[in-house]
Every structure is written in C-alpha cells, then in structure tokens.
Amino acid sequence: MPAAPRMKICGLTGLEDAQRAVGVGAWALGMVFVAESPRRCELPEAELIARTLRRRAEICGVFVNEPLDDLTELADAIGLTMIQLHGDEGPAYCDEVRRRTGAKIIKAVRVHSGADLRLLAPYHVDFHLLDAHHPTLRGGTGETWDWELVAQRRSKVPLILSGGLHPENVEAAIATVYPYAVDVASGTEAEPGRKDPQRLADFAAAVARTGDPEAEEDLEAVIAEVTEGTE
C-alpha cells in the first residue's frame, strides 16, 4: 500500500495552531497574506512560525495577485520556503517569483469544469493546486467540487487537492484522486483563523488511514499526545 498523501494545513494565524499542525504530521504550513481574508496572518506571527518551525515543515505563503516587489520583500522577511499563487498570475510571473525567492511554487486554479484543468498546462511549477470554484472568493470557501474531473488526470507536476476537505470526506477525496498532498483550511477550524484541535487530529487520522497501516499507527500515537491536553 502506498504512503498517504502529505498534508498542507492552511489558514494558520498563530504559533500554537502551527505547532499542532506539525504535531499531527503537516508537511506544509500555509499562511494567507491577502488583506481581505479573515485568515490573514500578520507579519510578526508569520515570522515567529517560520523561525520556530522551518526545520519541521515547509513554510508556505498564500498570495493573490500580489505586486511582485511586495511579495518578494515579504517572502524574504519571513523566510518562506514555498509560495502559493492563488490569483490570475501568469507563467512568467510564477517563474520570476521562483527566481527571486528560491521558494517552491504552487499555482492554484479554481475548478468549475474540465476546461479549467487545461489552464495549468503552461505553468511549469513545483505543484498544481486544484480548488473549488467560487465567483468571488479565492480559497477557504468550505465548498467541494467534482473530484471525478481529475480521477484519471496524469501530470508530471505533483497535484495538491483542495476545496471543502474535512475529516468526514477526505478519505473519499483521496480514493478518487490520490493526490500528492491534500490542503485544508476551513475543514479543521473552530472559526476562521483558529483551528479546532480535535478536527485537526481527526483530519490527520483520516488521511493516515489511506496509506500504510503501520504509518497510521505511528501517527495516531502522535495525535493522541498532541490532543491529550485539549479536552
């Protein structure tokens, strides 16, 4: 049995939640830098998260149509190792972000139909992220989409599956798509920007169940330690 997909825990705004995410096995810690987002992470908190946890997980900044110079300055100040571009950024912009920052690049697309998947073809980035389509919001909607659209997708670019994932549906999502990683924000929250420790642990356990049974047992032992003091 293959290993379970990796987990990107997004919408983090403070060190305590970031530490919980790492404790349940997060591969990447996502912090949103979009002014209007209820999950926006302030610079001092982002710097603290990066400084404390950079050796244990990827430090990912999420941006939407950010001016290139502003993004570069923020990425350097925090020490981002991964950058998610969730707007209308073109391939040349993505390439320049990678050149300037040295970070791994995730290009996101909102999926409404199979035609949307073709939008990713020109993007030679490190990861493609597929999210639910919404007419106004960019991520964090809590809405799912038709995973069957990518059930037979073949690509040399690793896929990150996002959009309305939570502990109750992530196993079905993985069984349909089997992505490189899954991305979750609202599905593990008590409220926007604040994680629910039990939901976070349940999500990690559900992801682990899709992989090697021995790996699942190891992770569940870690999860028990992380959540012990939260009840």
ChimeraX attribute file (.defattr): number of C-alpha atoms within 10 A of each C-alpha:
attribute: neighborCount
match mode: 1-to-1
recipient: residues
	/A:1	7
	/A:2	8
	/A:3	16
	/A:4	22
	/A:5	19
	/A:6	19
	/A:7	25
	/A:8	26
	/A:9	28
	/A:10	28
	/A:11	31
	/A:12	26
	/A:13	24
	/A:14	19
	/A:15	17
	/A:16	12
	/A:17	21
	/A:18	26
	/A:19	18
	/A:20	19
	/A:21	27
	/A:22	19
	/A:23	19
	/A:24	25
	/A:25	22
	/A:26	22
	/A:27	19
	/A:28	24
	/A:29	28
	/A:30	27
	/A:31	30
	/A:32	24
	/A:33	21
	/A:34	17
	/A:35	12
	/A:36	7
	/A:37	16
	/A:38	14
	/A:39	22
	/A:40	19
	/A:41	23
	/A:42	14
	/A:43	15
	/A:44	11
	/A:45	16
	/A:46	29
	/A:47	18
	/A:48	14
	/A:49	23
	/A:50	23
	/A:51	13
	/A:52	13
	/A:53	16
	/A:54	16
	/A:55	9
	/A:56	16
	/A:57	18
	/A:58	21
	/A:59	27
	/A:60	28
	/A:61	29
	/A:62	24
	/A:63	20
	/A:64	18
	/A:65	14
	/A:66	17
	/A:67	10
	/A:68	13
	/A:69	11
	/A:70	9
	/A:71	21
	/A:72	17
	/A:73	13
	/A:74	16
	/A:75	22
	/A:76	14
	/A:77	12
	/A:78	20
	/A:79	19
	/A:80	23
	/A:81	20
	/A:82	23
	/A:83	27
	/A:84	23
	/A:85	24
	/A:86	21
	/A:87	17
	/A:88	13
	/A:89	15
	/A:90	14
	/A:91	16
	/A:92	12
	/A:93	15
	/A:94	20
	/A:95	14
	/A:96	13
	/A:97	21
	/A:98	18
	/A:99	10
	/A:100	15
	/A:101	19
	/A:102	15
	/A:103	22
	/A:104	17
	/A:105	24
	/A:106	25
	/A:107	24
	/A:108	27
	/A:109	23
	/A:110	23
	/A:111	23
	/A:112	15
	/A:113	12
	/A:114	12
	/A:115	9
	/A:116	13
	/A:117	17
	/A:118	10
	/A:119	13
	/A:120	18
	/A:121	11
	/A:122	10
	/A:123	18
	/A:124	17
	/A:125	17
	/A:126	17
	/A:127	20
	/A:128	25
	/A:129	25
	/A:130	25
	/A:131	26
	/A:132	23
	/A:133	20
	/A:134	13
	/A:135	6
	/A:136	7
	/A:137	11
	/A:138	19
	/A:139	27
	/A:140	22
	/A:141	17
	/A:142	15
	/A:143	16
	/A:144	17
	/A:145	18
	/A:146	14
	/A:147	19
	/A:148	12
	/A:149	16
	/A:150	18
	/A:151	15
	/A:152	11
	/A:153	11
	/A:154	9
	/A:155	9
	/A:156	8
	/A:157	16
	/A:158	16
	/A:159	23
	/A:160	24
	/A:161	29
	/A:162	27
	/A:163	26
	/A:164	21
	/A:165	26
	/A:166	25
	/A:167	19
	/A:168	13
	/A:169	15
	/A:170	23
	/A:171	19
	/A:172	15
	/A:173	22
	/A:174	21
	/A:175	12
	/A:176	16
	/A:177	18
	/A:178	20
	/A:179	21
	/A:180	18
	/A:181	21
	/A:182	25
	/A:183	25
	/A:184	26
	/A:185	27
	/A:186	25
	/A:187	28
	/A:188	26
	/A:189	19
	/A:190	14
	/A:191	12
	/A:192	18
	/A:193	23
	/A:194	18
	/A:195	26
	/A:196	18
	/A:197	23
	/A:198	19
	/A:199	17
	/A:200	26
	/A:201	24
	/A:202	19
	/A:203	23
	/A:204	27
	/A:205	20
	/A:206	22
	/A:207	25
	/A:208	25
	/A:209	18
	/A:210	20
	/A:211	15
	/A:212	13
	/A:213	15
	/A:214	11
	/A:215	13
	/A:216	20
	/A:217	14
	/A:218	11
	/A:219	19
	/A:220	19
	/A:221	11
	/A:222	15
	/A:223	23
	/A:224	13
	/A:225	12
	/A:226	19
	/A:227	16
	/A:228	10
	/A:229	8
	/A:230	9
	/A:231	6
